[in-house]
């Protein structure tokens, strides 16, 4: 039994051979082109892979550097925040101490002013009382120390001839000293 696909004559076999040969050459050319394009594509991919590997390596190094810097900045910021908090607490304590001192000084100044007012009132009353006493004694002293008729000699301002020299000068002499003392303070 003969196969229907088999050529029966030499010319059919030659035609079939030429047809298969042409197909084989086309397939071989396609295969060679495919291999060449695959090789070119593979080379391009390898170049791209090397570039991507180098870029990945560079980016990993940059990432490491950035993470290191970030960690350093974080540590610095934490230190700065701690220093700021510490300084803030110190300034707060100083402010509180100054406020307390200010309150104490204000209270002390008020007490001093009150004491000063009390002293001024006391001085005023004392000066008024002293000046009243002086004006009341002044006419009496004039008559007491005036020269008496019939007694010869000079009468000293601090002595009473009938009693002898006094142990303490009369009050009239003390008044100007007290007044000077009160106004000099």
VMD Tcl script that draws the C-alpha trace (Angstrom):
set ca {
  {0.00 0.00 0.00}
  {1.35 3.26 -1.00}
  {0.99 6.39 1.05}
  {-0.87 9.22 -0.63}
  {1.70 11.74 0.55}
  {4.60 9.99 -1.04}
  {5.76 11.31 -4.41}
  {5.33 8.83 -7.24}
  {7.75 10.38 -9.68}
  {11.21 11.82 -9.55}
  {10.01 15.29 -10.37}
  {7.50 15.22 -7.55}
  {10.19 14.04 -5.20}
  {12.52 16.79 -6.44}
  {9.79 19.38 -6.01}
  {9.05 18.08 -2.60}
  {12.76 18.08 -1.75}
  {13.14 21.68 -2.96}
  {10.04 22.68 -1.03}
  {11.31 21.03 2.16}
  {14.76 22.44 1.58}
  {13.33 25.95 1.15}
  {11.21 25.50 4.26}
  {14.23 24.19 6.14}
  {16.37 27.15 5.04}
  {13.59 29.59 6.05}
  {13.20 27.88 9.42}
  {16.99 27.76 9.79}
  {17.23 31.48 8.94}
  {14.38 32.24 11.35}
  {16.12 30.13 13.96}
  {19.47 31.89 13.36}
  {17.72 35.28 13.51}
  {15.93 34.17 16.66}
  {19.20 33.01 18.21}
  {20.93 36.25 17.22}
  {18.09 38.40 18.50}
  {17.93 36.28 21.68}
  {21.67 36.73 22.13}
  {21.35 40.49 21.56}
  {18.38 40.65 23.89}
  {20.23 38.58 26.49}
  {23.24 40.91 26.23}
  {21.01 43.95 26.59}
  {19.31 42.36 29.59}
  {22.68 41.55 31.15}
  {23.82 45.13 30.64}
  {20.57 46.35 32.17}
  {20.94 43.83 35.00}
  {24.49 45.06 35.70}
  {23.26 48.65 35.64}
  {20.38 47.78 37.95}
  {22.72 45.83 40.25}
  {25.11 48.75 40.40}
  {22.20 51.17 40.91}
  {20.77 48.90 43.62}
  {24.17 48.73 45.33}
  {24.56 52.54 45.11}
  {21.03 53.07 46.46}
  {21.64 50.62 49.31}
  {24.78 52.54 50.22}
  {22.88 55.81 50.07}
  {20.12 54.26 52.15}
  {22.67 53.13 54.73}
  {24.23 56.61 54.83}
  {20.78 58.22 55.12}
  {19.75 55.85 57.90}
  {23.01 56.54 59.73}
  {22.51 60.29 59.37}
  {18.89 59.93 60.40}
  {19.96 58.05 63.53}
  {22.56 60.72 64.29}
  {19.99 63.48 63.80}
  {17.52 61.62 65.99}
  {20.13 61.24 68.76}
  {21.11 64.91 68.44}
  {17.49 66.01 68.54}
  {16.87 63.86 71.62}
  {19.95 65.36 73.29}
  {18.85 68.84 72.30}
  {15.36 68.20 73.64}
  {16.81 66.87 76.91}
  {19.11 69.90 77.19}
  {16.21 72.21 76.36}
  {14.02 70.53 78.96}
  {16.81 70.74 81.54}
  {17.49 74.41 80.73}
  {13.75 75.12 80.75}
  {13.46 73.54 84.20}
  {16.44 75.60 85.41}
  {14.92 78.79 84.03}
  {11.58 77.87 85.57}
  {13.28 77.37 88.95}
  {15.14 80.68 88.55}
  {11.88 82.40 87.64}
  {10.14 80.91 90.69}
  {13.09 81.94 92.89}
  {12.95 85.47 91.44}
  {9.20 85.62 91.99}
  {9.63 84.47 95.59}
  {12.44 86.98 96.12}
  {10.32 89.70 94.53}
  {7.42 88.86 96.84}
  {9.72 88.86 99.88}
  {11.32 92.16 98.84}
  {7.92 93.68 98.15}
  {6.75 92.59 101.60}
  {10.00 93.87 103.14}
  {9.64 97.22 101.33}
  {6.06 97.54 102.56}
  {7.19 96.80 106.11}
  {10.02 99.33 105.77}
  {7.61 101.94 104.42}
  {5.22 101.21 107.27}
  {8.07 101.47 109.78}
  {9.27 104.65 108.10}
  {5.76 106.12 108.26}
  {5.54 105.15 111.93}
  {8.94 106.77 112.64}
  {7.98 109.93 110.78}
  {4.75 110.17 112.77}
  {6.68 109.54 115.98}
  {9.25 112.20 115.07}
  {6.53 114.64 114.22}
  {4.81 114.09 117.55}
  {8.12 114.28 119.38}
  {9.13 117.51 117.61}
  {5.73 119.03 118.30}
  {5.89 117.96 121.94}
  {9.46 119.22 122.30}
  {8.68 122.53 120.65}
  {5.64 122.96 122.92}
  {7.80 122.25 125.98}
  {10.47 124.65 124.73}
  {8.01 127.44 124.14}
  {6.45 126.82 127.50}
  {9.83 126.85 129.32}
  {11.38 129.69 127.35}
  {9.67 132.56 129.24}
  {10.34 130.80 132.54}
  {14.05 130.44 131.77}
  {14.38 134.04 130.81}
  {13.00 135.14 134.11}
  {14.93 132.49 136.03}
  {18.29 133.43 134.55}
  {17.86 137.13 134.30}
  {20.20 139.26 136.48}
  {18.60 140.16 139.71}
  {18.86 143.55 141.13}
  {21.14 143.77 144.04}
  {23.35 140.81 143.09}
  {26.64 141.84 141.66}
  {28.67 139.96 139.09}
  {27.85 138.21 135.89}
  {25.17 135.53 135.86}
  {26.11 132.49 133.84}
  {23.41 131.13 131.56}
  {23.84 127.64 132.99}
  {23.85 128.52 136.62}
  {21.39 129.60 139.18}
  {23.15 131.75 141.72}
  {21.10 130.53 144.58}
  {21.63 126.80 143.81}
  {25.09 126.79 142.29}
  {26.01 125.32 138.89}
  {23.52 122.71 137.63}
  {24.61 119.12 136.90}
  {22.64 119.00 133.63}
  {22.27 121.99 131.34}
  {18.79 123.46 131.20}
  {16.23 122.01 128.80}
  {16.45 125.06 126.57}
  {19.96 124.07 125.49}
  {18.92 120.46 124.76}
  {16.06 121.39 122.41}
  {18.14 122.58 119.46}
  {20.27 119.41 119.65}
  {17.19 117.20 119.64}
  {15.66 119.11 116.80}
  {18.91 118.88 114.82}
  {19.07 115.14 115.55}
  {15.46 114.55 114.49}
  {15.92 116.37 111.18}
  {19.30 114.82 110.38}
  {17.96 111.22 110.51}
}
mol new
graphics top color blue
foreach p $ca { graphics top sphere $p radius 0.5 }
foreach p [lrange $ca 0 end-1] q [lrange $ca 1 end] { graphics top cylinder $p $q radius 0.2 }
display resetview
